[in-house]
Amino acid sequence: MLNFKRLAFSLCFIACFQVAFSQIGFSNEIGIVAGPVQFRSDYGVRENATTNFGNTGIGIGIVHYINFSYKRNYNFRRPNTYFEEHFKFRNEISWNKTKLEHFGRWVDASKTSEDAKRLRAHKGFAKNLDLGTELEFFPLEIHDFEAFGHALAPFVSLGIHYTIYSPEVSTTYANSDPTAVGNISDPSNFYSLWAPHSVDVSGGDTFSLISSIGVRYKLDKMSDLMLNLRGQYYLTNDFVDGLNHQLSSNKYNDWLIWLNVGYIYYLN
């Protein structure tokens, strides 16, 4: 029930933005984005390139922009305000999925301990549905970009998302009890130094902080291409990947990097 309450709150929050700014006057843009996701989780070794590139998945989303600069009744005698010329609101619903496994020296083939075998056998998926809004800042004037004054429009953004996560976990570790093989509820199938209940695939919801940098390229009057690099940090939960081993090396909650390419169309 909590998921639906927070989802409804997020939808109402975004709707209130649109109603409030409709008094100022704005136009709408809609688009689709997709690209690779690096999920930085409790799997593998932190800050290890093999881990980061090995635990890479895919993300796809639909985006909607509130654009205060692009107006059919634009009046050159009343120039846009600074806010109208340099800011947009971006609303988004997106989904990402990443296959996760352990990489690094602890699972090297030369390691023959039972814990090394447990780590090699432990795999999972991070699957997340996101809904949220961001405020994008364009250093160059948006109206100049729309009028082909410059072909590129760089931007940075900051926002908050509501995430519904539903991880998956599996293991092929075979301990001395044949009935426990593949049982993710049995702690003996996972790394022995992890605290009890470190593996949890019950799923849930959390909020995340979004920050990104990107650029738009003007295709024609009604459409743009976009390249965007995003960082997303989950604020209130470290079980987004289904694992929170609580060792001293686990200093941060789960987070991800998403490089996406998008096509944006101006509706009016």
Buried (B, 14 or more C-beta within 10 A) or exposed (E): EEEEEBBEEBBEBBEEBBEEBEEEEBBBBBBBBBBBBBBBBBBBBBEEEEBBEBBBBBBBBBBBBBBBBBBEEBEEEEEBEEEBBBBBBBBBBBBBBBBBBBBBEBBEEEEEEEBBBBBBBBBBBBBBBBBBBBBBEBEBBBBBBBBEEEEEBBBBBEBBBBBBBBBBBBBEBEBEEEEBBEBBEBBEBBBEEBEEEBBBBEBBBBBBBBBBEBBBEBEEEEBBBBBBBBBBBBEEBBBBBBBBBBEEEBEEBBBBBBBBEBBBEBEE
